Amino acid sequence: MSDNPLKRLGALGQSVWYDFIRRDLYRSGKLEKLIREDGLAGMTSNPTIFQKAIADSDLYDEDIRELGAGGKNAAQIFEGLAVRDVQSAADVFRPVFDRTGGNDGFVSIEVQPGLARDTAGSIAEAKRLWTSCNRPNVMVKIPGTSEGLEAIRASLAAGININITLLFSVERYVQVAEAHLAAMEERVGRGLPVDKIRSVASFFVSRVDTNADKKLDALAKSGDAAKASAAKALRGRLGIANARLAYEAFERIVASPRFRAIAAKGVAVQRPLWASTSTKDPAFPDLYYVEALIAPDSVDTMPPETVDAYRDHGNPQVRIHDDLAGARSVFSDFAKAGVDTAVIFRELEDEGIKKFGDSFDALLKAVAEKEKAVRV
């Protein structure tokens, strides 16, 4: 077995994807090196990542000039850039896709954040991006909002690989899993192929604690010593507990007669993907979330600094089932403390949509400014 902790994660059944994309990654050979030496098995992108890549480098200037000269507006230019990046990265990952029988080697591209609450718009854009990318190892990201559920189901039923993003609650995760089951049942019922379709459900982790801990810190300052002590003891515990209960739900779904019936027809599991696993609070270790959520049949998408940290001092061991009773007690302890976790998850979904929307707006502004600057 490899002594590289990242490769050992793969041996335990967890795929490591790269939460980053930029043109020099695949042009320089660095992406191929990460695949070869670290077992990197996929890549995710979002508007924030693209905004930094395009605004902070000149790697895209030539394409911006070309697309702008063709009369495209900022949004159309960005989509052209994103599609080219995703296609190129997907081509580098194609051997991984082939070697794993189509289970890994995916690169994700996201529908516009402004469509997060637009079912019909999300379906149309998912289809367009899927067609434009024209690669079997691409996934289209659709936010797991209530409006997104039907877009997810319809897109999967249409044969599109879907990465469901912005999942925060176990309740919404189960709804997303239901959308996947319903879509695959529809295809099986219509005699359509199902064996090539893949989906992941991206469950966010550290952002949960960022929100929850602010509420706990406010409680700790309330002046009541008992409440302050209880609040401090809960810091940094909700994100992992929430994800472990989501994985418990995943295992329950996979073991159900309903899933087994379609699995017999070739349907693959919809794997949980842990997103937002970098540690935001310096009070916790840098691999706090990654180590706690190692699980078979799962994906962890890590930003470059977390990948580097795990390579350096990761300690791979399946821990997803650790203290499930404790995970449940975290929720009851939050309720006792007077903190409504449903409010936390609702706020996080709204904040996530706004954050990606703001990044997308900044991205379009940067593209427009670059197009003007490079125009000849």
N, C-alpha and C positions, 0 to 999 in steps of 0.2 A: 504493500500500500504506500502511496505517496506520503512524504512527510510534509507536504504543503497543506496547511489547514483548510484552504479553500477547496482543494481537490478532495479532501477527506469529507467535506460537507456533501459533495456529490455522491460519494460512496455510501453516505447515510440516507440518500434519497432526496436531498434538498439541492435544487438548482440555484446557482448564483447568477443573477443577471446584473447588468451594469446600468445604474440609474444616471446615465450621462450619454450625450451624443455630440460629437463635433467632427467636422470634416477631416481634420488632421489625424484623428484616431485611426480611420481606415486607410488613409492615404500613406501614412508613415509606417504601417506594419505593426503598430502598437496593439491594435485590436487582435490581429492574428496571434501576437505573442501572448496576450491575456488569455486567449482561448487555449493555446498550446500549453502554457506553463501553469495557469491557474484554473483551467477547466471552466472558464467563463462560458455560460450557456445561453445568453440572451441579452437583450438591451431594451430599456424603456426610455421614453422621452416625454416631455411635457412642455407647455409654452414657456415656463420659467427657464428650463434648460436651453431651449432654442434661443430665447431672448438673449441670454448671456453669450452663447456661442456666436451669434450673428453680430451683436452690438460690440463685443469685446475683441473682435479679431477682424482681419481683412480677408479671411479665408473664403468669404462668400461674395466679395465685391464683384468679381468677374461675372458670376451668374446673375447677380442683381442687375448689373449693367445690361446683360443680354436679355433678361426677362423684362426689364423696364423698357428697353428699346422695342420690345414686341407689343407694347401698349398695355401691359398688365398693371393693375393697381397694387397697392402694398399687400393686401390680403392674398391676391393671386400670386404675387412674387414669393411671399413666404411659403405658400403651399407648394410652389414649384421647388423651392430650396429644400423643404422638409421631405418631400417625396423623393428627391434625388438622394438625400442623405440616408433615408430609410431603405431605399432600394440598394444602395451601395453597401450599407452595413449588413443588410439581409443576405447579400451575395457572399460576404465574408463568413457569415454564420451558416451558410447553406450546408457545408459538410457536417456541421453539428446536427442540423435538422435531419439530414439523411441518415447519419449514424445512429440517431436516437429514434428512428422510425417516426419522425414528425412530432416528437414530444417536446423537443427543445430547439434552440437556435432561432428564436423569434425576436423580431424587432417591432416595437410598438409605435404607432402614430395616433394622435388624439384628434377627435372632432373639436371644432372650435368651442371654447368655454361658454360662449354666449348661447349655445344650444343645449346646455345642461338641463333646462326645464322645457325643452321643445322636442317632443317625441317624434313628430314627422320630420323635423329638420335633422335630428340626429340619425334617423334611418337613412335619409337621402345622402347625408354627408358620409356616413360610414360606407355606403355602397360606392360613392364616388372615390373616396380615398382607397378603398380596397381595389377598385378597378384601376386607379392611377398607379398604385404601387406595383400591382401585377406580379406579386411574389407569394408563393404558398406559405412562406415563413414570416409573414407580416401579421400583426394583430392590430385591430383598430380599437382605440380606447374610448369607451363611453362611460360617463359618470353614472354611478349607481343611485341616482335620485329616484323619487317615485315616478317621475315622468320618464326616466331612462329605462325603467323595467321593461316596458313594451318594446322600446327601441332595441334593447339587448335581445329579447326573445325573437323579434322579427329578423334581426340581423343574423343571429345564429341559425335561425330556420332557413335563411337565404344562403347559408353555407359560408358565412364570413367568420373568420377567427376573431373573437372579441376578448379584450382585456377590460374588465369592469373596474373602474377607478373610483376613488373617493368613498370607500366603504368604511364606516366607523362603528356601526352597531351590529351585534349578532342578529338582531331582528331583520335588518336590511340585507345582511349577508344571506340569510335563509331565503329571503324573497328573490335574491339574485340566483341562488342555486335552483330555486323553483323555475325561474325563467329559462335556465339552461336545460333542465329536465323537460319542460314543456316543448321547447324548440326541438330537442333531439327526438322526443316522442312523435312530434309532427313529421319530421323527416323520415323516421322509421315507418310511420303509418302510410306515408306517400311513396315508400319504396325508394327514397333518395339515399345516396351514399352518406355515411356518417363517420367513417373511420379516419378521415383526414382532418376533421374539424377539431380545433382546440380552443380552450377558453381558460382564462385565469380570473380569479376574483381578488382584486387588490385591496387588502385590508390594512388601513393606516394605523400605526402604533404610537410612535413617540409624540405625534401631534395631540393624541388623546391626553397624555400626561401634561403636556404644555398647558392645555386648557384647564384640566382638572386641578393641577397644582396651583394655578392662580387662584382658583376658588378656595382651595384648602389653605393657602397662605393668608387669604383675607379672613377666613375663619380663625386661624391661629392668632390673628391680631385683634380678635374681638374682645379679649379681656377675660374670658372664661377659661381658667386653667385646664379643666378637664377636656373641654372642646378643643383647645389649642393642642393638647397632647395627642388626642385622637386624630386631629387633622394632620399633624406632622407625621404620624405613623403611617398615614395613607399616601403620602407623597411618592410618586413614581411607581405606583402599584396598579393603577387602573389599566394602563395600556397593555401590559403583558397579560393580566387576568382576562381582559376582554378578548384578546387574540387567542388565548388558550381555549376559551369557551367557544369561540368561532370554529376552531379546529375540531373541537369535540362535536359540534354540529356537522361539520364536514364528514367526519368519520361515521356519524349516524346516517347521513344521507347516502354515502357510498355503500353502506351495509344494508340499505333498505331494499325490499323486493322490487320497488319501483325502479331504482337505478340498476339493479342486477338484471332486470328484464331487458333494458336497452343496452347494457354493457355486453350482453350476449350477442347483440347485433353489431357490435364494434364501436360503441360510444366510449370515448375516453373520459376519465374523471376531469372535472373542472377543478384545477388545483388552487388552493389558497396561495396568494402571493403577499408576502409581508412587505409593505411599503413604509416609508418614513421610519427606517430602522437606525438611522444615525442618531446618536445621543445629543439632545439639545441642551440638557442641563449638566453643567460641569460637576454637579454633586454625584453623578452616576458614572460608572466606567464607560469607556468609549464603545465597548461591545456589549453593553448591558442588554439591549433588545435582541441583537443577533443571537447571542448565546442562549437566551431564554426560549427562543422560538424555533430551534432546530427540530425539523419534523420531516418524516418521509412524505413523499408526494406533495411537496410544497416548493415554493420559490421564494428567495429573498432577493429583492432588487436593492443593491447597495450603491451609494455614491462612491466616487473614486477613493476618497480618503478612508472610507470604511472598508473597502476592499483591501487597501494597503495595510490598514490596521489588523485586519483578520489574517492576512498572509503572515504578518509579523508575529502576532501573539494570540491567534485564535485557539480555542480549545473545543474541538468538535465532539459533541455528545448529544444524543436525542434527549431533549428536556421538555418537549411540548406537553407531556402528560404530568409533569411535576406539580404536585399540590393543587389538583383541580378543586378540591374542597375549599382550599384557601382562596382560589380564584373566585368561587361563588361568594365566599364570605366578604370579599372586597366590596362587592355590590351591596350587600346588606349593611356593611359598615358605612358606605357612602350614604345610604338612605338614613341610617341612624344619625349621621353627622348633618343631615339636612341638605345634602347636595344631590340634586336630581340628575342622574346620569343621562336620562333621555334628553334633557336640555343641553348637556355637553355635546352629545352626538349631533343634535340638530344644529347647534352653533357651528360645529366643526364642518358640517356639510356646507352651510352657507358661507363660512369663511374660506373653505377650499375653493368653491366656485368663484368667489370674489378675488381671491389671490391669483388664480389662474387667469381670470378675466383681466385683472390689472396687468399681469405679465404680458398677456396677449396684446393689450392696448399699447404697452410700452414697446413690445416687439414690432408692431405695425409702424409705430412712430420711428423707431430706429431704422427699419427697412426703407421707409419713405425718405428719411434724411440721407441714408447711404445711397439710395437710387439717385437722389438729386446731386450728391457729391461726386459720384462716379460717372454721371452722364457725360457723354462726349458729343 
